[in-house]
Amino acid sequence: MPQKKSAIKRLKQSKNLNEKNRAVKSRMSTAIKKVAGAPSEEKDAKVREAVSAIDRAVKHRVLSAQAADRKKSSLMKRKDA
């Protein structure tokens, strides 16, 4: 357990950020999983939601831009198949 005041504050900050990042990642992965389970009529809408969730993760700096592009590319391939 940290003893210094600044270390205590840093620990609190890191816990809060960890929770926020985990929530963003969870929303993103849930949206991606919903694409796989969607019927063909709803796939376009689900892909749009998943791409939006991926872009939000990039905006919050939870995911790098290259990783996001990779995920979006695999989503598009899955949508077309």
N, C-alpha and C positions, 0 to 999 in steps of 0.2 A: 504494500500500500504506500502511495507517495506521501512524503512528509512535508515538502515545501508547498507553499500556497499556489505557486504557478503550476506545479506538477499536478496538484489536485484539480485545478481548473482545467488543465489540458486533458486529464482523464475524463472529466465530465463532458468536455467538448467532443472528445473522440467517441464516447459512448453514444451521444446524441447523433453524431454524423453517421455512425455505424448503423443505427436504427433507421435513419432516413434513407441511406444507401440501400439497405436490405429491402425496404419497402418498394423503392423504385425498381430494383432488380426483380423482385417478386412479381410486381405488376407486369413488367416486361415479359418475363418467362411465362406467366399465365396467359397473356395475350398470344404469345407464340404457340403455346400448346392448344389454344382454342382454334387456331387455324387448321391444325392437323385433324381435329375432330369435327370440323364443320362440314355440312353437306355442300355440294358443289354450287348451289344457288347463293349461299351465304359466304362463300370463301372470299370474294372480293372485298366485302365489308369487313370481314375479320382480318384480312391482310392489311387493310388501311388502318385499322385499330392497332395492330401489332407494330406497323411501321411508325405510327405516331408514338407508341410507348417506347420504341427504340430511340426515336429522336429525342424524346424527353429525357431518357437516360443519358444521352450524349450532352444535352443541355445542362444537366445537373452534374456532369463530369464523373458519372458512375461508370461510363463505358467510353472507350476511345472511339474516335470517328472511324478508324479502320475496322475495328471489331463490329461496329454498327453496320458498316457497308457489307461486311461478310455475312452478318445475320440477315440483312435485307435481301441480299442476293440469294441465299439459300431459301428464304421464304418465297421469293418469286418463282424459283425452280419448283418448289413444292406446290405452289398454286397452279402452275401450268400442267403439272403431271396428273 
